[in-house]
Every structure is written in C-alpha cells, then in structure tokens.
Amino acid sequence: MQFGIFGSAQANSSNLGSGVGQGFDEYIEYNIEAEALGYYSTFLVEHHFTGWSQVSSTLNLLTWLASRTSSLRVGTAVLVLPWHNPVLLAEQVATLDLLSKGRLDFGIGKGYRHNEFNGFCIPQEEAEARFEESLKLLIKSWTSKERFSFEGKFFKFQDIIVEPSPWTKPHPPIWMAAGSKESICKVADRGFNLLLDQFASPELLSERITLFKTEVERRGRVFNPLEIAVARDVFVAKNEDDKQAAHQRHRAFRDRVLAVSLAPGQTTGAHILSYQKESDRAQDQTLFGTPDEINEKLEELKKVGVNYILCNSTGSTRDSMRRFAKELMCEYV
C-alpha cells in the first residue's frame, strides 16, 4: 500500500485553536517531516471566502513546498476549474511541474460550496459547462506545438502558444473526484486517475473500485490500483478520551464546512454534502482510534482493493502523523 497526506493549511493558526490547522510555515514543516517518515505524496485543497484563512493560493504554496522537498509528490485536491482562467492556470501548473521535475499530481473538480460560487459571482449551475470548457483548454494548452485560437462560451483566445511546457509528457497526471457510476466511467474514459471520498464505506469503495477497473480494462488499458486514491480522516489516539475529543473536532469542522457550502434554503447538494449530514456514518469511516483499532480498518480497506490512502491531516497533530507512520504505515508499505 501507499500513503499520502491530504488536507489544508491556514495562513494564521493562532486564532483557530490547537489541532484545527497549521499556519503556512507549520504546514511546510509538517510535510517536510512527512517526507522523511516515508509518506509518498501530499494533496492540498483550494478554498476561498471561508473567514477562517483556509488556503486559497494552492499552487503558490505547493511550489514553495516542492522547493523544500526532494521526493514528496505535491498534488491539488482539488483545483476548481470554473473559478480560473484556464490558460493562466495551464502556465502555472506547467511551471510547478517543471520546477518540481515532474512531482505534480493535478487534481481537478467542479466545486460544491455555495459561498465560493457566490463570491466569484459565478452561477453554480454553470459549473459543469465551465469545467468542461476549461479542461479542454488546459489539455490543448499543454499539448499544442503550434499557436492556436479558441472561442468558447466562456473564454476566447487569439493566436496563443502556452509556455512553458510541462516536465511530464504530455501533461501532469490528472486526478478527478468521482462517486456516481456515470462520473467514474467518465474518469476512466478520459484516462485520468480517480479520487474517492473519505466518507464512503468499504462496501461502496469496493463497488467503485471494481467499476473503475472494469471500465479501464474495457478501454484496452492496464489497470493500476495506485491510480485510485482514497481519502480518510486519520488520528492515532492515546486512549478513548483522546479519540472522542478527535471525533468532536471532526464533527465541528464538518458542520463549519456544511454552513458555507449550502445555499440559503438548500438541504442537499454534492454527494460529499450528503455524507457530511450523516454524522454517525461519516464517523464510522474515519481512521480514528488506537493503533489496533486503526489496523482493523486498514485491513478492511486493503481487502476491498484500496492500495493508496490519503491521510487527512485536518485536525490531526504531528504526533499522530509520526505514530501512524511508525506503528501502522510501516506494516503496509
């Protein structure tokens, strides 16, 4: 199995209380130590307008992290394409891939938080169309050897060539989050890697992994289980009280995310939002507990075909990260 880090960073952790997040400097040091402990990758979110200083300039922070590490892969999970100029984004992504010598994993998504679409004055119902147009432009920007022009519904470009070219050919690995049958088939059809969310049960993960494997092979490609990453909230607890305190922090964070995600009067949304409303169900899928308790859950995940786990560091501690690496991760890598 392979293990990475998944999470966020706050510009200023002093106002957030212990265990909620790291300041940018702390985030960098956290990941430098993660590399030394044997973690394979780190994936960083993108969010805006939260009021709690959640990371917004994802590529900037990852560029700094890449310069401070040598083997750790740096990833986005995810950059929300509807909010970005795709040509400028193509240039920034290629630059990071070039400077990191091919260590970038480019995770993309459509977005789901109402407050972000509202803040950017972008109708949320346009998310799908904007995503598709932006993705088309990103691929064209990285693969075109000659100047090109483009005229779409949302973007127009005249006689451009996008520089620099990425280190990875034809472009960095692209990761997409998906949950439904239709979306998983779409990821396989595009030849992308698959991100599975942190709330799905092992039984549901098994169904999704089997579907993705079938669809990849049906298209004549060799299935690689490490091209599926599953996120899980992780906290190695000292005792039962320590575990329950971690669950309480976890619930508080989920509630805060839900508060900025739903539009006024809205009760449903993306599949992640539906999970977050089901507190007990979400809690069951965390890797919270003693090493023995977590090991049982890791074995269950391994049996259903999970080979790559992204350990969500939000609400975790350096001590928990160390204990997970030294007492659990080493048994599976």
N, C-alpha and C positions, 0 to 999 in steps of 0.2 A: 504493500500500500504506500501511498504518497500523501504527504500532509503539507498544507499551506496555511497562511493566515488570511482571514477575511475581516474587514472592519473599517473603522473610520478614525478620524482624528479631529480634535478641536483646537482652534487657534489658542484658546486660553482655558486651561483646565482648572485654574484656581477658583473659578466661580461655580464649578459643577459638582464638587464633592468627590471624595475618593472613589475609585473604581468605575466612574462613569466614562472616562475617556482620557486620552493623553493630549497634551499640547503638541504642537508640531515637532519641537525638538525631542520631546519624550517619545513621540511616535517613531521618529527616525532611530533613536537608540533602541527602542523596543524591537524594531525589525533587524537592526544590526545583530542584536543578540539572537533573534530567531534564526538568522542565517547560520550563526555559529553553533546553534543547537541542532541543526540539521533540517529545519523547515525548508521546503522546496521553493515556495512562492509566497507572495503577498498580494492580495487584491484589495483595492481601495475604492470606496463608494464616491459618488458625486451627489451633493445636495445643496440646496440654496434656500435662503429666506426662512430658516428654522427659528432663529432667535437664540440658538444655543451654540453658535460658532462652529457648526458642522462643516467639514471640509468641502470647499467649492472648487478650488483650482487643482483638480486631481492630477493632471499631467505635470504641473509645476512641482508638486510635492513628490511625485514618483521620479521625476528627473533628478531631484536632489538625492532621493534615496538610492537610485541607481548609481550615483557617483560615489556613494558611501559603502557600497556593497560590491561583491565580485561574482557571485554565483546565484544569488536570490533572484528569481523571476519576479518582475513587477507587473501587476495587472490592474485593469479597471473593471469594477463590478458594481455598477456599470456606468459608462458614459451615456447620457441620454441624448440621442441624436436629434430629436426635434428641437432642442434648445440651441444648437450650434450651427454656425456656417460650416458646411461640410468640407469646403476646400481649405479653409484655415485650419480646421481640425485635422485634415489629411496631412498638412505640413507639420503640425505639432506632433502628431503621432509618429510620423516618419523620423522626425528629429530625435525623439526619445528612443525609438528603436535603433537608430544609428548610434547614438551616444552610448547606449547600453549594450551594444554589439549583439542585438537580437534577443534580448531578455524580456521583451514586452509581450504580454498577453492582452489583447484588446477586447474587453467585454463591452457589449453594447445593449441598449434597451430602449423602450419607448417612453418610460416614465409612468408614474402612477399617482404622484402626490398632487392633490388639487392646488395647494398653496404655491407650488412651483410653476405650474402652468398659468395660474392666475397672476403670479408675479411677473412672468415674462410676457403677459398679455397674449398668450397663445391658446386658442381654443383646444381643450383636451380632446375633442372629437377629431381634431386634425392629426393626432399623434401618429396613427398608423400610416397615413399618406406621407407625412413629413419624414417618418423613419425610413420608408421605402425609397423615397427620392434621395435622401441623404446617403443611405447605404450605396445606392447605385453610383452616386458621385464620388464617394470615398474609393470604391473599387476602381473606378475609371481613373481617378487621380493617381493612384499608386501603380497602375499597370500601363497607362498610355505612354508610349515612347515619343509621341509627337504632340504638338499643340492641338487643342480641341476646343470646341464651343459647346455650350449646353443651355437649353431652355426648357425649364420645367414649370410646374405650378407654383413653386415657392422660390426657386433660385434660377438665376441667369448668369452665365459666364461667357466671355467672348475672347477667343484666341489665347488660351492659357496653357501653360505647362507647369505641373506642380513639382516643386523641389523642396527638400532633397528626396531622393529615392530611399525607401526603407532598406535597412540592412537585410531583413528577412524577405525572401522572394517567394511568391510575388508580393506578399504583404505579411504583417504580423498575424499570428493565429487569432482568429476571431471567435469569441465566445458569446453565446446568446442564452439568456434565461428562457426557459420554456416549461410549461406544465401540462397543457392540453395535448391531446393526440395530434390535432392539426398543427400546433406550433412546433411540436417535437419533430414531426415529419418535415416541416419547413426547414428546420435547422439541419437535418440530415441531407435534405435536397441541396442546400447551399454549400455543404461540405464544411460547416462550421463545427466548433466544439460546443458542448452542452453544459449549461449551469443549471443545477437542480436546487430548489429552495430548501431552507433549513427547517421547514415545518412538516414536510411530507413524511408519512410513516414508512418503515422499511417495506411493508407490503406494496405501498404505492410506488416507492422508489424502484422496486423490482419490476413492476409493470412498465414504468417509464424507461428503464434501462433496457429491458427486453425489446420494447418497441423501437428504441433508437438503434440498437444493434441490428435488428431486422431490417430497418429502413436503410441503414448504411450499407449493409451487405447486398440488399436488393439493388442498390445502385452500382454494384461492382467494386466497392472499396473494401479494404481490410478494416475491420472494427478494432479500435484500440481503446480499451477500457479507461485509459488515463486521459482520454478526450472527453470524459464526463467528470465534472467536479460537483460534489455535494457539500453544501454549507451546513455547519452545525454549530450552535452555541456551545462553548466549552468552558467549564470551570471545575478545577480539581479542588475539592473541598477537604478541609481538615476534619470535619465532623458534620453531624446532621444540622446543627445550628448554622454552621458556615454555609452549607448547601441551601438551606431555606432562605438565608439572607441573600444569596446569589439569585434565587428564584424571584425574590421580592424586587430586586433591582431590575431583573429581566422584565417582569411584568410592568414596572413603572416606565421602562424605556419603550416597550411595545405600545403602551397607552399613549405616550407622547407622540410616537410616530403616527398612530391612528388619528390623533387630533389634528395633525397638519395635512393628512392625506385625503380625508373625505371632504367633499363639497358640502356646504350647508344643506341639511335635509337629506343627504346621501347616507345610505346604510350599507351599500355593497360597492365593490369595485374590483380591482385586480385580485387574482387568487391569493396573493400574499396578504391582502387586507382581510379576506375571509378567514384565513388561518389565524391572523392576529386577534380576531374577535373571540376565537375559541381558546381561552386561556389554558385549560387543562390539556387540550390536545397539543398545543404548542409546547407546553412544559414537558410533556412525555417524550418529545423528540430531542430535547437538549442532552448534551453530554455533561450533565452536572452530577457531582457526587464524588464518592471515594474512588480511588483507582480501580478497585474491584468492580464497583457499580458501573463505571465508565467502560471497563474492559468488556463486560457483558454486552453492552450496547454496540461496541466496536465489532465484536464477533458477529452480532446480528446483522450489522451493515455489510460486513465482509461476505456473509453468506448470500446476501441478495445481489451481490455483484458490484458493491461500492469499492472502488480502488483508490479514489482520490478524494480526500476530505479537506475542506477549507474550514479552519477553526475560527469561529467568530470571536474576535478579541474584545468586542464592545462589552464593557462591564467586567472584563477579566483583569488579571494582575500579572505582573512579571513572574511572581512566584508560581502562579497557576500554569503559565506557559512553560516554565522550567520543569515543573513536576510532570506535566503532560509529556514533554519530550523525553525526560529521563526515566519515567516509570511506566509509560504506555507506548509512546510512539516508537521507541527503540525495538519493541517486540514485533512490530508490524513492517517496518521499513526493510 
